[in-house]
Structures are given as structure tokens and as C-alpha cells.
């Protein structure tokens, strides 16, 4: 089965955002990945909800919303209002993760959880059957253009084993340093969804870059 490709608009040209979203609409990408940063959980700030409403209006693809923020549960209604398909929160940012997952599902979205590079896969054992997807960060969150962390491949393999062992139907998504080389290895390790930023938007032909990732 071909992977789901979710281009990250964090790497898009903000001066031509409508153009870049229209490119994604015409491409083979299935989702649009949106990174929301608060300058607290990660040392950077990205989009606010006024910009995201504009993105949601333009996008014809489901929104894959990744909240790199503290207390993400405060924004469930705002993310829902965007028409998001997936609301993804960090394991490290949620004191009561099970409750937050339930709240996301009750709001009508698919709940997902993200783990940072230093967070063990084993910590997901008690939540793996409650989530639609797990996102493994293969760089440290907060900035685009970082080098792929090689240990992420082992984490994908561990997560695939946990999913198989528990009978979970969770998808495995990977974000950070994804390109044709790392993407092929991640898929071989068991990944289902590839988030790509620079590999798409810095390419001479972004639509072709998406097509190439889709057909790895």
C-alpha cells in the first residue's frame, strides 16, 4: 500500500501561501500537515488561528493538525472549527493524556499522539488502542530543516511491534528530515504516513517531489 503524504506548510512560502496550498490540492498528497507552536513547549512560534482559518478555507485536503503546545486541550474547539481530520498532541505536553484523547474523539476528530526523540515508545503501551495515529518526531520539534535522527528507524520498528502485539489499528506517522532516502527506510521499518517539509517546498518541482514520496 502506498504511504500517506502530508506536506508540512511550515516550509511553505508564507508570502505565497495560497499558491502553495493550491499546489498541494493538485498533488498526490492526501493531507496537509499544520504545525502549531507556542514558543513555550517548543522555542518557536508558527501559526495562529486567524491564519489557519485561511488555510482551512483554501485546502481541499484533510488537515493533519500537530499541536506543539502546552495544554493543547484548551484548543480542541478551535481545531475542530477548522474542520481538522486529525488533532495531534504531544505525550510530553499532556498530564492527562487519556482524557485529552477522549475529548478529541468526542469533538469528532481523529486523536493522535506525538513523541519526541528522547521519549521511549514503551510509554505508549497504555494508550495505543485509543489513538488513530502515533507521530514519531525524527528531529527535535520546533524548527524545519533539521537532520534526520537515525535512531528514529528503530523507534518505528518498536512501535510497529507494539501495534502488532496489542492489535491496535494506529497509523505510524513520521515528521522530520523526511526525503526520498529516509522515507524509503522509514516505510521499510513500518511507517504509514510521511510528513515532508523542505523535501517538498525546496524542490524544483514540489508536485513531483510529492509524487516521488508517494511512490517510494
C-alpha positions in Angstrom: 0.0 0.0 0.0 1.3 3.5 -0.8 2.2 5.8 2.0 0.1 8.8 3.0 2.0 12.0 2.2 1.3 15.0 4.4 3.3 18.1 3.2 4.2 20.4 6.1 3.2 24.0 5.3 5.7 25.2 7.9 8.2 25.0 5.0 5.9 26.8 2.5 6.4 30.3 1.2 4.3 32.4 3.6 4.3 35.2 1.0 2.6 32.8 -1.4 0.7 30.5 0.9 -2.4 30.4 -1.3 -0.3 29.3 -4.3 1.4 26.6 -2.2 -1.8 25.2 -0.8 -3.3 25.1 -4.3 -0.2 23.1 -5.3 -1.0 20.6 -2.6 -4.6 20.5 -3.7 -3.5 19.4 -7.2 -0.8 17.0 -5.9 -1.0 13.3 -4.9 -0.7 14.3 -1.2 -3.5 13.0 1.0 -3.3 15.5 3.9 -1.9 18.9 4.8 0.3 18.9 7.9 0.0 22.0 10.1 2.5 22.6 12.9 1.2 24.9 15.7 3.9 26.2 18.0 3.5 28.4 21.1 7.1 29.5 22.0 6.7 27.6 25.3 6.6 23.9 24.6 9.0 24.5 21.7 11.3 27.5 21.2 9.4 28.9 18.2 6.1 30.3 17.2 4.3 29.4 14.0 0.7 29.9 13.0 -2.2 31.5 14.9 -5.9 30.5 14.3 -6.6 33.5 12.0 -4.0 32.2 9.6 -5.2 28.6 10.0 -8.8 29.6 9.1 -7.4 30.9 5.8 -5.5 27.7 5.2 -8.6 25.6 6.1 -10.7 27.6 3.6 -8.3 27.1 0.8 -7.3 23.4 1.4 -9.2 20.7 -0.4 -7.2 18.0 1.6 -7.9 16.9 5.2 -6.0 18.9 7.8 -3.4 17.0 9.9 -3.0 19.4 12.8 0.0 18.9 15.1 0.0 21.0 18.3 3.4 21.6 19.7 2.0 23.5 22.6 1.3 23.2 26.4 -2.3 22.4 27.4 -3.5 21.6 23.9 -6.9 20.5 25.3 -7.7 24.2 25.6 -7.8 24.5 21.8 -9.9 21.4 20.9 -12.9 23.5 19.9 -10.8 25.9 17.7 -9.1 23.0 15.9 -12.5 21.3 15.4 -13.8 24.6 13.9 -11.1 24.4 11.3 -12.6 21.1 10.1 -9.5 19.2 11.1 -9.3 15.5 10.3 -6.6 14.7 12.9 -5.7 16.6 16.1 -2.3 15.5 17.3 -1.0 16.3 20.8 2.4 15.6 22.4 2.7 12.9 25.0 5.1 15.3 26.9 2.6 18.2 27.0 -0.4 16.3 28.4 -0.6 15.4 32.1 -3.9 13.6 31.5 -3.3 12.2 28.0 -6.1 9.6 28.1 -8.7 12.3 28.9 -7.4 14.6 26.1 -7.6 11.7 23.6 -11.2 11.1 24.6 -12.1 14.8 24.3 -10.6 15.0 20.8 -12.6 12.0 19.7 -15.8 13.3 21.3 -15.3 16.5 19.3 -15.4 14.5 16.1 -11.8 14.4 15.2 -9.2 11.6 15.0 -7.0 11.7 18.0 -3.2 11.3 17.6 -0.2 11.5 19.9 3.3 12.6 19.2 6.5 11.5 21.0 9.8 13.5 20.9 13.1 11.9 20.0 14.0 11.2 23.7 10.6 9.7 24.6 10.5 5.9 24.6 7.9 4.1 22.5 7.1 1.8 25.5 5.3 4.7 27.2 2.6 4.4 24.7 1.6 0.9 25.8 -1.5 2.1 27.8 -2.8 4.5 25.1 -2.0 2.7 21.8 -5.5 1.2 21.4 -7.1 4.6 22.0 -5.4 6.6 19.2 -5.9 6.8 15.5 -2.2 7.6 14.9 1.2 8.0 16.6 3.6 10.6 15.3 7.3 9.9 15.9 9.4 13.0 15.7 12.6 12.2 13.8 14.1 15.7 14.6 13.7 17.8 17.7 10.4 19.8 17.4 10.3 23.5 16.8 12.3 24.1 13.6 12.3 22.9 10.0 15.3 21.8 8.0 16.9 19.6 10.7 19.0 16.5 10.1 17.1 13.2 10.4 17.8 11.3 13.7 18.8 7.8 12.7 17.5 6.2 15.9 14.0 7.1 14.7 14.1 4.0 12.4 14.4 1.7 15.5 11.6 3.6 17.2 9.3 3.0 14.2 10.2 -0.7 14.3 9.4 -0.8 18.0 6.1 1.0 17.5 5.2 -1.4 14.7 5.9 -4.3 17.1 3.7 -2.7 19.8 0.9 -2.1 17.4 1.0 -5.7 16.2 1.3 -7.1 19.8 -1.7 -5.1 21.1 -3.9 -5.4 18.0 -4.0 -1.7 17.6 -5.0 -0.2 14.3 -3.0 3.0 14.9 -1.1 4.5 11.9 2.5 5.4 12.3 3.5 8.9 11.1 7.0 10.3 11.0 8.0 14.0 10.9 11.5 15.5 10.5 14.2 15.1 7.9 12.0 13.1 5.6 13.2 12.8 2.0 13.3 10.0 -0.6 16.2 8.3 1.1 14.9 8.5 4.7 11.4 8.0 3.5 12.2 4.7 1.9 13.9 3.4 5.1 11.0 4.6 7.3 8.5 2.8 5.2 10.5 -0.4 5.3 10.6 0.0 9.1 6.8 0.2 9.2 5.7 3.8 8.8 2.4 4.6 7.1 2.4 8.4 6.9 5.3 10.7 5.9 5.4 14.4 6.7 7.7 16.3 4.4 8.6 20.0 4.5 11.8 21.0 2.9 11.9 18.0 0.7 8.7 19.2 -1.0 8.8 23.0 -0.8 12.6 23.4 -1.6 12.3 21.0 -4.6 12.4 22.4 -8.1 9.1 20.8 -8.7 7.1 20.3 -5.5 4.4 18.3 -7.1 6.9 15.9 -8.5 8.6 15.7 -5.1 5.3 14.6 -3.5 4.6 12.1 -6.3 8.1 10.6 -5.8 7.5 10.2 -2.0 4.1 8.7 -2.7 5.6 6.1 -4.9 8.6 5.1 -2.8 
